[in-house]
């Protein structure tokens, strides 16, 4: 019960901070990845699909954090969005190494698919002088979130940047902080990001 009270209280705090433009609900990190807070029910999920071309959502929330306030796996699927949940307790846990690999693997798969599709579009011949044939479709985006988009989800996005751009852990965190200044990564989160990088070097 205490855990739920803390969750709903801090969620309300995040809503107020966003309403007064103190914190953005989400930020684009690169051409494919959005890092943000809980995608609340209502028009927000549809906006993500329509305006940001979100085709996948990765949540690091526990079940009770998603119940009632966010969409279910089936509801995301009905919007044409792939959904992956990597449950991690807020405040007391860091995402496990296994879950970080699962999340990054999904993100890289979607990025690679988008790259192949773009190459195919570029190779298609222009027919009938139709200008629409030269317009590439928007790049698909992945929305990575926890409750506030500050810690759990930022940890995963840092690992993605290490994998995608061969960044150091420090550079990955600084890259995110430049886009989303209010992220918070404690020593244990930074250590897990470093562990993720070392696990790549062993493979």
N, C-alpha and C positions, 0 to 999 in steps of 0.2 A: 504493500500500500504506500509506504514512504517513497519508494522508487517511482511510483506512478505520480504521486503528488509533486515530486521534484521535476519530473518530466514535463507535466502540464504547466507547472509554474514557469519553468525556463522557456517552454515553447511560447507561452504568452509574452514573456519578456522579449523574445526574438521578434514576434509580430509587432510589438510596439516600437522596437528599434528600427524595424523596416518601415513602418508607417511614417516615422519622423525622418526618414532618409538618413539615418545614422549608419545603418548597415544594409547593404544590398542583399536580396534574398538569394541571388546566385550570381556567379561571374563566369565568363568564358575564359578558360585557361589556354586552350589552343584551338585550332580549327575544328577539332572533333569533341573536345571535352568541356563540359560545364560542371562546375563545383558549386553546390548550393545546399540550402536548408531543405527541410521536409517538404515535398511537393504536396501541398494540401489539396483536399477535394475541392471541387468547383471548376472554375474555368482555367485554373493554372495548368493542370496537366495537358489540356487541349491546346493551350497557348504554347507550351513547350513543343508539342508535336507540330503545330502550324507555323510558328514563327522561328523556332530554333531547329526544326527538323530532327527532333529527338527520336531516335529509333531504339534506344536501349536505356534502361535505368538500373543502376546498381545502388542498392540500399545497404547501409551498415547498421540499420536499426534492428532492435528486437521486435518480436511480434506485437507486443502491447503498444509499442510506439507507433505502429502503423495502423492498428485497429481503429476504425471510425474516422480517422483524420486523413488517411491517405488511401490510395487505390490498392486493390488486391492484385495478385499476379494475373488473374483472369481479366480484370478490368483494364490493366495495362495491355494485355494481349488484344483485347477488343479495339484498342486504339492503334494497333499495329506496332506495339512497343515490346521488345524483349525485356524481361525482368529477372534480376538476380539479387537474392538477399543473402548477405553475409553477416549474420547476427553478431553484434559485439556490444557488450554492456558499456553504457556511457559512464564516464568518470573513472571506472575501476579497471577496465580492460583495454588492451590494444588489439587491433585486428591481428589474427594469427597469421603466421607465415604462409600456411596453406591457403587461407582465404585471400591473402594478398596476391598469391600466384593465380588463384581462380579469377579474381577480379581483373588483374592485368591481362591474363590470357583472353578473357572475353573482350576487353577493350582493344587489344591488338588485333584480334580476329575481325572486329567491325571496321577498324581503320584499314586493315589490309583489303577487306572486301570493297571498301569505298575506293581505294586506290586502283584496284583492278577495274571496277566499273567506270571510273573516270578515264582510264586508258582506253577502254572499249569505246566510250563516247567520242573520244578524240580521234579514234581511228575510223569512225563511221563516215562514209562519204556524204557530202552535202548534196541534197537532191532538190530539184525544182526551185532553187534559189530561195528556199524557205529559211529565214533567219533563225527560226526556233531550233533548227537542227544544229546550230553552232553554240547553243546555250547549254552549258553543263548544269545538271541538276545540283541543288545545294548539297553540301557535304553532310552526311548523316552525323548526328551528334549523340553523345552519351552523357546522361545526367547522373552524376555521382553525388550521393547525399547521405547525410546522417540527420541529426535533429537540426543543427545550426550550420552545418557545412564548415566547421572550424577545425575539427580534430580527427575523428574517425575517418571521415571521407577524405580529408586532406592527406592523411597518411597513405591511403590507397592511390590518390592522384600523384603524390610524390613518387611512389614506386612505378607508376605508369611512365612518368617523365624520365626516370632512370632507364627504363627499358626502351622507350621510344626514341630518346634523344641522346642516350649514353651520358647523361648528366651525373655528376656526383650527388650524393644525398644533400649536401649543403646547397649546391646550386639548384637542385630540384625544389627544395623548400623555399629558397629565395625567389625563384621564378613564380611560385604560387603566391607568395606573400606580396609580390609586386602587383599581382592581379586582384588578390583578395587579402587586404592588409590585416584583417582581424582574425586570421587563422591562429590557432594555438596548438603547438606541438610540444609536449613535455619531454623530459629526458627519455622516458621509456618509449615514447613514440619515435623519437629520433633514433634510438637504438634499434628499433624494429626496422626502420627504413634502411639503416646501415646493414642489418642482417639480411634484408632482402637483396641488397646489392651484392653482398658476399655470396649469397646462394646462386646468383647469376654467374658469378665468376667461377664457381665450382662446376657448373654444367658445361 
